[in-house]
Amino acid sequence: MNQRANKRSVTKLRNYSSSAARAELPPEVVIEKDQVMYVPTIAHEVRNPLANIDLAVGILQSLVTDDEQRLYLDIVLRASGRINNLVNDLLLQHNHALVKPE
């Protein structure tokens, strides 16, 4: 998804959190404002430490010369990537549940 489309989705999510917009949605899609922001907040709180981990591992990889240590750093980066992908999938599902088709 490009940045412009992503920005539109975020704007739609914010608009749908208002009571007038929620009234237009089917009952099974109506989510209260605190619930609307729960998943994005959790995603933010998970992504920030992951970014720091990735940055630190990247610095360590440039300093480490031992192959075994590089292997462990690669494992950390792959695990971080899997967690990041999981967060992305969670956000995608959350967004699909909130944005009604145009």
ChimeraX commands (.cxc) that place a marker at each C-alpha (Angstrom):
marker #1 position 0.00,0.00,0.00 radius 0.5
marker #1 position 1.41,3.37,-0.93 radius 0.5
marker #1 position 1.74,6.23,1.52 radius 0.5
marker #1 position -1.15,8.25,0.08 radius 0.5
marker #1 position -3.56,5.30,0.28 radius 0.5
marker #1 position -2.38,4.54,3.80 radius 0.5
marker #1 position -2.98,8.17,4.84 radius 0.5
marker #1 position -6.52,8.00,3.43 radius 0.5
marker #1 position -7.17,4.80,5.41 radius 0.5
marker #1 position -5.97,6.41,8.63 radius 0.5
marker #1 position -8.16,9.44,7.96 radius 0.5
marker #1 position -11.14,7.17,7.35 radius 0.5
marker #1 position -10.46,5.33,10.60 radius 0.5
marker #1 position -10.40,8.59,12.52 radius 0.5
marker #1 position -13.61,9.73,10.84 radius 0.5
marker #1 position -15.36,6.44,11.60 radius 0.5
marker #1 position -14.60,6.84,15.27 radius 0.5
marker #1 position -17.04,9.75,15.44 radius 0.5
marker #1 position -20.59,8.93,16.47 radius 0.5
marker #1 position -22.13,10.23,13.23 radius 0.5
marker #1 position -19.93,8.00,11.09 radius 0.5
marker #1 position -20.49,4.98,13.38 radius 0.5
marker #1 position -24.24,5.38,12.88 radius 0.5
marker #1 position -23.71,4.62,9.16 radius 0.5
marker #1 position -21.89,1.36,9.83 radius 0.5
marker #1 position -23.57,-2.00,10.29 radius 0.5
marker #1 position -23.91,-2.96,13.99 radius 0.5
marker #1 position -21.28,-5.71,13.73 radius 0.5
marker #1 position -18.66,-3.17,12.60 radius 0.5
marker #1 position -19.40,-0.43,15.13 radius 0.5
marker #1 position -16.50,-0.15,17.54 radius 0.5
marker #1 position -16.17,2.38,20.33 radius 0.5
marker #1 position -13.45,5.03,20.10 radius 0.5
marker #1 position -11.24,3.44,22.78 radius 0.5
marker #1 position -11.40,0.13,20.89 radius 0.5
marker #1 position -10.57,1.89,17.61 radius 0.5
marker #1 position -7.30,3.17,19.05 radius 0.5
marker #1 position -6.38,0.05,21.06 radius 0.5
marker #1 position -4.78,-1.96,18.25 radius 0.5
marker #1 position -2.87,0.99,16.73 radius 0.5
marker #1 position -1.58,1.92,20.18 radius 0.5
marker #1 position -0.37,-1.61,20.87 radius 0.5
marker #1 position 1.21,-1.71,17.41 radius 0.5
marker #1 position 3.06,1.53,18.14 radius 0.5
marker #1 position 4.26,0.24,21.51 radius 0.5
marker #1 position 5.58,-2.97,19.90 radius 0.5
marker #1 position 7.16,-1.32,16.87 radius 0.5
marker #1 position 9.21,1.25,18.77 radius 0.5
marker #1 position 11.27,-1.32,20.73 radius 0.5
marker #1 position 11.57,-3.45,17.58 radius 0.5
marker #1 position 13.05,-0.51,15.69 radius 0.5
marker #1 position 15.56,0.01,18.49 radius 0.5
marker #1 position 16.43,-3.70,18.49 radius 0.5
marker #1 position 16.93,-3.67,14.72 radius 0.5
marker #1 position 19.12,-0.58,14.95 radius 0.5
marker #1 position 21.25,-2.04,17.75 radius 0.5
marker #1 position 21.64,-5.37,15.96 radius 0.5
marker #1 position 22.62,-3.56,12.77 radius 0.5
marker #1 position 25.34,-1.69,14.64 radius 0.5
marker #1 position 26.53,-4.89,16.31 radius 0.5
marker #1 position 26.65,-6.68,12.96 radius 0.5
marker #1 position 29.02,-4.03,11.64 radius 0.5
marker #1 position 31.29,-4.52,14.66 radius 0.5
marker #1 position 31.20,-8.31,15.08 radius 0.5
marker #1 position 33.64,-10.43,13.12 radius 0.5
marker #1 position 32.90,-13.84,14.64 radius 0.5
marker #1 position 30.61,-15.94,12.42 radius 0.5
marker #1 position 28.83,-17.57,15.37 radius 0.5
marker #1 position 27.97,-14.18,16.85 radius 0.5
marker #1 position 26.74,-12.97,13.44 radius 0.5
marker #1 position 24.49,-16.04,13.30 radius 0.5
marker #1 position 22.89,-15.08,16.61 radius 0.5
marker #1 position 22.41,-11.51,15.45 radius 0.5
marker #1 position 20.74,-12.78,12.28 radius 0.5
marker #1 position 18.38,-14.88,14.41 radius 0.5
marker #1 position 17.43,-11.78,16.41 radius 0.5
marker #1 position 16.79,-9.80,13.20 radius 0.5
marker #1 position 14.64,-12.57,11.71 radius 0.5
marker #1 position 12.61,-12.84,14.92 radius 0.5
marker #1 position 12.16,-9.07,14.98 radius 0.5
marker #1 position 10.99,-9.18,11.37 radius 0.5
marker #1 position 8.44,-11.89,12.17 radius 0.5
marker #1 position 7.05,-9.84,15.05 radius 0.5
marker #1 position 6.88,-6.78,12.82 radius 0.5
marker #1 position 5.02,-8.78,10.15 radius 0.5
marker #1 position 2.60,-10.02,12.79 radius 0.5
marker #1 position 1.92,-6.44,13.90 radius 0.5
marker #1 position 1.39,-5.41,10.27 radius 0.5
marker #1 position -1.10,-8.25,9.76 radius 0.5
marker #1 position -2.91,-7.30,12.95 radius 0.5
marker #1 position -3.19,-3.67,11.83 radius 0.5
marker #1 position -4.38,-4.73,8.39 radius 0.5
marker #1 position -7.14,-6.88,9.88 radius 0.5
marker #1 position -8.06,-4.07,12.27 radius 0.5
marker #1 position -8.28,-1.58,9.39 radius 0.5
marker #1 position -10.43,-3.93,7.31 radius 0.5
marker #1 position -12.82,-4.28,10.22 radius 0.5
marker #1 position -13.19,-0.51,10.54 radius 0.5
marker #1 position -13.23,0.83,6.97 radius 0.5
marker #1 position -16.39,0.10,5.07 radius 0.5
marker #1 position -16.08,-0.49,1.31 radius 0.5
marker #1 position -16.51,2.58,-0.90 radius 0.5
marker link #1:1,2 radius 0.2
marker link #1:2,3 radius 0.2
marker link #1:3,4 radius 0.2
marker link #1:4,5 radius 0.2
marker link #1:5,6 radius 0.2
marker link #1:6,7 radius 0.2
marker link #1:7,8 radius 0.2
marker link #1:8,9 radius 0.2
marker link #1:9,10 radius 0.2
marker link #1:10,11 radius 0.2
marker link #1:11,12 radius 0.2
marker link #1:12,13 radius 0.2
marker link #1:13,14 radius 0.2
marker link #1:14,15 radius 0.2
marker link #1:15,16 radius 0.2
marker link #1:16,17 radius 0.2
marker link #1:17,18 radius 0.2
marker link #1:18,19 radius 0.2
marker link #1:19,20 radius 0.2
marker link #1:20,21 radius 0.2
marker link #1:21,22 radius 0.2
marker link #1:22,23 radius 0.2
marker link #1:23,24 radius 0.2
marker link #1:24,25 radius 0.2
marker link #1:25,26 radius 0.2
marker link #1:26,27 radius 0.2
marker link #1:27,28 radius 0.2
marker link #1:28,29 radius 0.2
marker link #1:29,30 radius 0.2
marker link #1:30,31 radius 0.2
marker link #1:31,32 radius 0.2
marker link #1:32,33 radius 0.2
marker link #1:33,34 radius 0.2
marker link #1:34,35 radius 0.2
marker link #1:35,36 radius 0.2
marker link #1:36,37 radius 0.2
marker link #1:37,38 radius 0.2
marker link #1:38,39 radius 0.2
marker link #1:39,40 radius 0.2
marker link #1:40,41 radius 0.2
marker link #1:41,42 radius 0.2
marker link #1:42,43 radius 0.2
marker link #1:43,44 radius 0.2
marker link #1:44,45 radius 0.2
marker link #1:45,46 radius 0.2
marker link #1:46,47 radius 0.2
marker link #1:47,48 radius 0.2
marker link #1:48,49 radius 0.2
marker link #1:49,50 radius 0.2
marker link #1:50,51 radius 0.2
marker link #1:51,52 radius 0.2
marker link #1:52,53 radius 0.2
marker link #1:53,54 radius 0.2
marker link #1:54,55 radius 0.2
marker link #1:55,56 radius 0.2
marker link #1:56,57 radius 0.2
marker link #1:57,58 radius 0.2
marker link #1:58,59 radius 0.2
marker link #1:59,60 radius 0.2
marker link #1:60,61 radius 0.2
marker link #1:61,62 radius 0.2
marker link #1:62,63 radius 0.2
marker link #1:63,64 radius 0.2
marker link #1:64,65 radius 0.2
marker link #1:65,66 radius 0.2
marker link #1:66,67 radius 0.2
marker link #1:67,68 radius 0.2
marker link #1:68,69 radius 0.2
marker link #1:69,70 radius 0.2
marker link #1:70,71 radius 0.2
marker link #1:71,72 radius 0.2
marker link #1:72,73 radius 0.2
marker link #1:73,74 radius 0.2
marker link #1:74,75 radius 0.2
marker link #1:75,76 radius 0.2
marker link #1:76,77 radius 0.2
marker link #1:77,78 radius 0.2
marker link #1:78,79 radius 0.2
marker link #1:79,80 radius 0.2
marker link #1:80,81 radius 0.2
marker link #1:81,82 radius 0.2
marker link #1:82,83 radius 0.2
marker link #1:83,84 radius 0.2
marker link #1:84,85 radius 0.2
marker link #1:85,86 radius 0.2
marker link #1:86,87 radius 0.2
marker link #1:87,88 radius 0.2
marker link #1:88,89 radius 0.2
marker link #1:89,90 radius 0.2
marker link #1:90,91 radius 0.2
marker link #1:91,92 radius 0.2
marker link #1:92,93 radius 0.2
marker link #1:93,94 radius 0.2
marker link #1:94,95 radius 0.2
marker link #1:95,96 radius 0.2
marker link #1:96,97 radius 0.2
marker link #1:97,98 radius 0.2
marker link #1:98,99 radius 0.2
marker link #1:99,100 radius 0.2
marker link #1:100,101 radius 0.2
marker link #1:101,102 radius 0.2
view
